[in-house]
Amino acid sequence: MDVTALRALQAPLKDKYREAPDAAVITLRARGELDDQHIACKVETGRAIALAGLHPATGGSGAELCSGDMLLEALVACAGVTLKAVATALEIELKKGTVRAEGDLDFRGTLGVAKDAAVGFKAIRLSFDVETDAPQEKLDSLLKLTERYCVVFQTLNVKPELSANLARA
């Protein structure tokens, strides 16, 4: 897809959202079923069922997906798609590229071993390696705009309002 095709695809959506801001607010959903045999949750991904379980550092076998890994994978997916869209819009040719995310967890927190250990990632690092002839100024803009428009990056960066409830089935 080139910049003209991208703009043609997005222009009517942008116009619609300017005229009717509420039309741009969409609720995304995820659903999972608790596994009745294991400490695991079957998550519907839209393409397949992903079985998430305990990380080996918390007693898991390693056979199931770790939700922390899934969070990083979601960040990589979103950042990669955003980078490609922004590069297209800026007319930056990317010949090849890789996206990596890594995060530091102290499992003492989630296991309740140390009250001073945070539950969750202490740090997350996102990096891109791209093969391109674009000048550094364009690459600086590419990174800045990718950070700005990546939904997962911004969700992690600016904590959303969270709520949880528990109900009998």
N, C-alpha and C positions, 0 to 999 in steps of 0.2 A: 504494500500500500504506500502511495506517495502522499505528499502534503495536500495536494488537491483533492484526492479521494478522501483523506481523513477529514478535511474541512467540510466537504460536501456531506459526509456521513454525520458529522457532529453539528453542523450549522442549524438544522431544523430543531434539534434537541435543545441547543443553547437558546434559540429564540423562544421555544415553548417554555423553558424554565425561567426566562426573564419575564415573560408575560404572566405565567402562573407558577410562582415559586413553590407552591405546595405540590405540584406535579413532580418536582425533583426529589421529594422526600419519599424514599422507598424503604420498607422494612425487609432486610435480608434475614433469613432464618437458617438455623442448623438444628438437626434433630439426631438423637441417639437413643439406643435401647441398652439398658443395663444387662450385662451378661449374667445369666443365672447360675453359671458354673464357676466363673473366675472373677477376679478383680479386674474387670475390663468393661468397656463401653463400645458398642457398635455404632459408629457414626456414619450417617448417610452423606456421601460426598457429592451426590448428583450423578456420579459416574460409576461408583462402586460402593461397597461397604468397607470402611476402614475400622479395624479393631484397635482401639487404644487401650493401653494398660499401664501398669507401673513401670517406671524406668528401672533398670537394673540397680541403680544406686539407692533405690528405695525398696528393693526386694523383688522386682519384676524379673521375668525370665529373659527379656529382650526380644521375645517373639512378637509382642504387640508393639504398635506405634506409641511413641511417647508424645504426650500433648505438647511438651516444650519443643520437641523437634517439629511438630506440626505447626506451631506458632511461627517458628523460624522459616519453615517452608512456605507458609502463607506470606510472610514478609518478602521472601525471595521472589515468589510468583508475582506479587503485586508490584514490587519495585522493578522487576524485569519488564513487565508489561508497560508500566508507567514510563520507564526509561525509553523503551522503543517508541511509544506514542509521542513523547516529548522530542526525541531525536527526529522523528518523522516531521513533526510540526516545525522544528527549527532547521529542517533540511540538512541534518547531520547524517552522513552515511556511516553506519556501523557495519563493518565487514564481519566481525565476530565479537562475541562478548560473553562474559560469565558474571554471574551475580552470586555472592556468598554472604551468608549471615551466620554469625556465631554469637553465642551468649553464655555468660557465666552464671551458674547456679550454685548456691551453697545448700546442699540437700539437708543440712542440719535444720534449716528452717521448716521445710515441709514435713520432716519427721518429728518436729517438736523437741529436738535434742538441745537446742540453744535458743533462748528467747531473743538474743541479740542478732541472730541470723535471720535475714529477710526470707520470706516465702516469695519465690519468684526470681526473675532475672535481676541480677545486680547491674549488669551491663550487657548491651547488645551492640555489635559492630556489623555494619552493612558495608560491603565493598563491591565495586564493579571493576572489571578489567575489560577494556574495550580496544578493539583494533580499528583505528580510524585515522584519517588524515586531517581531521578537523583541528583548528587552532585551539590552544589552551583556553582562551576566553570563551569560546563556544562550549567547551567541555565543562567549564566552571558553571555556565548558565544551565547546561544540561543536568548537572548534579543538583544545583539549587532548585530547579523546577521539578525534578524527580522527587526530591524530598518534600517539596511543597504539595504536590498533587498525589502522592502515593497514600492511599487510604489506610493501609495497615501501618505504615511508618507514622503517619500523623495520629492515628488512634493510640499507638504506643507512646508517642511524644507528648500528646495532650490528653490526659486521662479523661475518658468520657464518663458521663453519669452512669453508674452501675447500680443494679438492683438484683436481688435474687429472692425467690420464694420457694417454698416446699409445700406440696399439696398431696393429699391422698389420691391414689388413682381410682 
